[in-house]
Amino acid sequence: MTETLDEKDVLALGPVAAVAAVRRALADGLDPDAGVPRSVVPLTRGQALLMPCEYGGWFGVKVATVAPGNTARGLRRINATYLLHDSATLRPVALLDGVALTTLRTPAVSVAACLERLRALADGGTGLRLVVFGAGPQAEAHVTAVRAHAPVADVTVVTRRGGPAPGWADRHMTADGTRTSRGAGTAGGTGTGAETAGGSGTDTAALVRRADVVVTATSAREPVVDGRLVRDGAVVLAVGSHEPAARELDSALMGRATVLVESRETALREAGDVVLAIREGALAPDSLVTLAESAGEGAAALPADRPLVVKTCGMGWQDLVVAVAAYRRGRG
C-alpha cells in the first residue's frame, strides 16, 4: 500500500533531521555527480522538472512544475509531487508533497554544506546576523534551518518593494534602504511603521557589510547583492537560480569567494551564478569545491578569510535522502 505524506507530515521531519540526512548520505560516500541529471520539459505555460534518483535501496522521482503566470492568479508558482519506491521490488511505497519536500531539503543542503562555518561565526558572539534577499518560502525556510543549528541575533529581509516585516524577521527593507521594523515584543523587532535609511541611520548596504550570513532566494535574473559589500569570512547561501543565464550573485563576489557547489557538472550546466562568472573571467572551473570533497573525514578545511558561497540548484539525491528520512519517521 502506498502511503501519503502531506505537507504537515513532510515538514514534521524538521530541519535538524533533514540536515543530518544530507550529511549522513555524503559521509557514507554518496557522489552527487554520479546521479541522473534532471530533465527540463518546456510547457505551454511554464516548464516541468523531472528529478529521479536511486540510492541506498530506494528510488524516487520528483515531478515539479513552474508556472510564472500563477503569481498573478494568486496561485503557487511552483507545484510538485514526489513518488518514493523500494529499490528491491520497485513498488511505490509513499507519495509525498513535493513542495514541502523542496522547502525542507533546499535549506538542509545549504546548512549541511557550511554547518561548521556557521557555528564558528556564532561561537562566542551574541548570534548570527542574517540578511535575506527574498521573502518567500525558501527565504523563511533558510532562516528556520540556520536558527535550528546556531544562535541568530538579527534577520533583515530585502525585497524590491519592501512591505511589512514577516514574523520571522526583524525588519523588511528595499535595496534603496527604506525599511519597516516589527513592533516591540515580536522576536527582537523594536521599530514600528516605515522608516527611511536616513532616519534610521542604517541602510541595506551597511547591513550587508556586517552580515554573517547572506541568503539569496529570489526569482531575479540579475545580481541582487553587491558582492563588494560582503565581508571576508561571511557565508552566502544562493538558491534562487537554476538556469545558466540567471544569476543572483555578481562576479565581484564569485571571484573573491570560495565557491562550494553540490556538483561540479550541475553547477557548470545550470548555475548561472557560476557559469556567468566563469564567462566573465572572474572564476576558474577547477576552483569549485564540491559537497563530496568537503564532507567526511580528511576533507580540507575551507579558508576562513574569504567569503564562502554555497551555490545550489537542487538535485534528485537531495529529495531522495530527505524523503526517505520523512517516510521512516512517519512509520515510527
C-alpha positions in Angstrom: 0.0 0.0 0.0 1.3 3.4 -1.0 1.3 5.8 1.9 0.6 9.5 1.5 2.6 12.2 3.3 1.0 15.6 3.1 2.7 18.9 3.8 2.4 18.6 7.6 3.8 15.0 7.5 6.8 16.0 5.5 7.7 19.2 7.4 7.3 17.3 10.7 10.8 15.8 9.9 12.2 19.2 10.8 15.4 21.0 9.7 17.8 19.2 12.1 16.9 15.7 10.9 16.9 16.9 7.3 20.4 18.4 7.6 21.5 15.1 9.3 20.1 13.0 6.5 22.1 15.1 3.9 25.3 15.0 5.9 25.0 11.3 6.6 24.5 10.4 2.9 27.6 12.5 1.9 29.6 10.9 4.7 28.6 7.5 3.6 30.0 8.2 0.1 27.1 9.4 -2.0 28.5 11.0 -5.1 26.2 13.8 -6.4 28.0 13.7 -9.8 27.0 10.1 -10.3 23.3 10.9 -10.4 21.0 11.3 -13.4 20.6 15.0 -14.4 17.2 16.4 -14.1 15.1 16.9 -17.3 13.6 20.2 -18.0 10.4 20.0 -20.2 9.1 23.2 -21.8 5.4 23.5 -21.4 2.9 26.0 -22.9 2.5 27.9 -19.6 5.9 27.2 -18.0 8.1 24.1 -17.5 8.2 20.8 -15.8 11.2 19.4 -14.0 11.7 15.6 -13.7 14.2 14.6 -11.0 14.9 10.9 -10.5 17.5 9.3 -8.2 18.3 5.8 -6.9 20.5 5.4 -3.8 20.7 3.3 -0.6 18.0 0.8 -1.5 15.5 3.5 -2.6 14.4 5.0 -5.9 12.4 8.2 -6.1 11.3 10.8 -8.6 10.0 14.4 -8.2 7.8 16.0 -10.8 7.8 19.7 -10.3 6.1 22.4 -12.4 6.9 26.1 -12.7 4.1 28.4 -13.9 5.2 32.0 -13.8 1.7 33.2 -14.6 0.3 31.7 -11.4 1.5 34.6 -9.3 -1.0 37.0 -10.9 -3.7 34.4 -10.4 -2.9 34.1 -6.7 -1.7 30.6 -7.1 1.6 28.9 -6.3 4.3 29.4 -8.9 5.8 26.0 -8.1 3.9 22.7 -7.6 5.4 19.3 -7.1 4.8 15.7 -6.1 7.3 13.0 -5.1 7.0 9.3 -5.5 9.2 7.0 -3.4 9.9 3.4 -4.3 11.6 0.4 -2.6 14.6 -0.4 -4.9 14.3 -4.2 -4.2 10.8 -4.6 -5.6 10.3 -1.2 -7.3 6.9 -0.9 -5.5 5.8 2.7 -4.8 5.7 3.0 -1.0 5.0 6.7 -0.5 3.6 9.7 -2.3 4.9 12.9 -0.7 4.0 16.6 -1.0 6.8 17.7 -3.3 6.6 21.4 -2.5 7.0 20.7 1.2 9.9 18.4 0.4 11.6 21.1 -1.6 11.0 23.6 1.1 12.7 21.3 3.6 15.6 19.8 1.6 16.9 23.0 0.0 17.9 24.8 3.2 19.0 21.4 4.6 21.6 21.2 1.8 22.7 24.8 2.3 23.2 24.4 6.1 24.8 20.9 5.7 27.4 22.5 3.4 28.5 25.2 5.8 27.5 24.0 9.3 31.0 24.2 10.8 31.4 27.8 9.4 28.0 28.9 10.8 28.9 27.6 14.2 32.3 29.2 14.1 30.8 32.5 13.2 28.3 32.2 16.0 30.9 31.0 18.6 31.5 33.5 21.4 29.1 36.1 19.9 25.6 37.2 20.5 24.3 35.4 17.5 24.4 35.4 13.7 23.3 38.5 11.7 21.4 37.5 8.6 20.4 39.5 5.5 17.9 37.6 3.3 17.1 38.7 -0.2 13.6 37.4 -0.9 10.6 36.9 1.3 9.1 33.6 0.0 9.1 30.1 1.4 12.7 29.4 0.8 13.8 32.6 2.5 11.8 31.7 5.6 13.0 28.1 5.5 16.6 29.1 5.3 16.2 31.3 8.4 14.5 28.5 10.2 17.2 26.0 9.3 20.0 28.3 10.3 18.2 29.1 13.6 17.9 25.3 14.3 21.7 24.9 14.2 23.2 28.2 15.5 22.0 31.2 17.5 20.6 34.1 15.4 20.6 37.6 16.7 19.1 39.6 13.8 17.3 39.0 10.5 16.8 41.5 7.7 14.6 40.8 4.7 15.3 42.7 1.5 12.9 42.8 -1.4 12.3 45.2 -4.4 9.1 46.6 -3.0 9.5 46.3 0.8 6.5 46.0 2.9 5.6 44.7 6.4 8.3 42.7 8.1 7.3 39.0 8.2 7.0 37.3 11.6 10.4 35.5 11.2 12.4 38.7 10.6 13.3 41.9 12.5 12.9 44.3 9.6 12.0 44.5 5.9 14.0 46.7 3.6 14.2 47.6 0.0 17.5 47.8 -1.9 17.5 51.6 -1.5 17.2 51.4 2.3 13.5 52.0 3.1 12.5 49.7 5.9 9.7 48.5 8.1 10.6 47.1 11.5 8.4 44.8 13.6 6.9 46.1 16.8 8.2 45.5 20.2 7.5 42.1 21.7 8.0 40.2 18.4 11.2 38.2 18.1 13.5 41.2 18.6 12.0 43.9 16.4 11.7 47.3 18.2 10.6 49.7 15.5 7.2 50.5 14.2 6.0 51.8 10.9 8.0 52.7 7.8 11.4 54.4 8.2 13.9 55.7 5.7 17.5 54.7 5.8 18.5 58.3 6.6 16.1 58.4 9.6 17.2 55.1 11.0 20.9 55.5 10.4 21.2 52.0 8.9 20.8 51.2 5.2 20.8 48.0 3.3 24.4 48.2 2.3 25.5 48.7 5.8 23.5 45.6 6.9 25.1 43.5 4.2 28.6 44.7 5.2 28.1 43.5 8.8 26.2 40.3 7.9 27.5 36.9 8.9 25.1 35.2 6.5 23.5 36.4 3.3 20.8 34.4 1.7 19.6 34.9 -1.8 16.3 33.2 -2.5 14.7 35.2 -5.3 13.4 34.8 -8.9 15.8 37.5 -10.1 17.9 37.1 -13.2 20.4 39.8 -12.4 22.6 40.2 -9.2 20.6 41.3 -6.2 23.6 42.0 -3.9 26.7 44.0 -4.4 29.5 41.4 -3.9 32.0 44.0 -2.8 29.9 44.6 0.3 30.1 41.0 1.6 32.7 40.8 4.3 35.6 38.3 4.4 34.5 35.2 6.3 30.8 35.6 5.7 28.6 32.9 4.3 26.4 33.4 1.2 23.7 30.9 0.5 22.4 31.2 -3.1 19.4 29.1 -4.0 17.2 31.2 -6.3 18.5 30.4 -9.8 18.9 27.1 -11.6 19.3 28.4 -15.2 22.7 29.2 -16.9 21.5 32.7 -17.9 20.1 33.7 -14.5 22.2 34.8 -11.5 21.7 36.4 -8.1 25.4 36.9 -7.3 27.9 39.1 -9.3 31.4 38.2 -10.4 32.9 40.6 -7.9 31.8 38.2 -5.1 32.3 34.9 -7.0 35.9 35.9 -7.9 36.9 36.5 -4.3 35.0 33.7 -2.6 35.4 30.0 -2.0 32.6 28.6 -4.1 31.0 25.4 -2.8 28.6 23.6 -5.2 26.6 20.4 -4.8 28.0 19.0 -8.1 30.6 20.4 -10.4 28.8 19.1 -13.5 25.4 20.5 -12.3 27.0 23.9 -11.5 28.6 24.2 -14.9 25.4 23.2 -16.6 22.7 25.0 -14.6 24.1 27.6 -12.1 24.1 31.0 -13.8 26.0 32.5 -10.9 28.9 30.1 -11.7 28.5 30.0 -15.5 28.5 33.8 -16.0 31.3 34.4 -13.5 33.5 31.9 -15.5 32.4 33.5 -18.7 33.5 36.9 -17.4 36.9 35.6 -16.3 36.3 36.0 -12.6 36.1 32.3 -11.6 38.0 29.2 -12.7 36.1 26.0 -13.1 38.7 24.0 -11.3 38.5 26.2 -8.3 35.0 25.0 -7.5 34.7 22.8 -4.3 32.0 20.1 -4.2 30.0 18.9 -1.3 31.6 15.4 -1.7 35.1 17.0 -1.5 34.2 19.0 1.6 32.4 16.2 3.5 33.7 13.5 5.7 37.0 12.8 7.5 40.1 14.2 5.9 38.3 16.9 4.0 40.4 20.0 3.5 39.4 23.0 5.7 37.9 25.9 3.7 39.7 29.2 4.1 38.2 31.3 6.9 39.4 34.6 5.5 37.3 34.6 2.3 33.6 34.6 1.8 32.1 31.2 1.4 29.5 31.0 -1.3 27.2 27.9 -1.2 25.6 27.7 -4.6 22.9 25.0 -5.1 20.5 24.3 -8.0 18.7 21.3 -6.5 19.3 17.7 -7.3 17.4 14.4 -7.2 19.6 12.8 -4.5 18.7 15.6 -2.0 15.0 15.0 -2.4 15.5 11.2 -2.1 17.5 11.2 1.2 15.2 13.7 2.9 12.1 11.8 1.5 13.4 8.6 2.9 14.0 10.2 6.3 10.5 11.6 6.3 9.0 8.3 5.3 10.9 6.4 8.0 9.9 9.0 10.6 6.2 8.5 9.7 6.5 4.8 10.2 8.0 5.3 13.7 
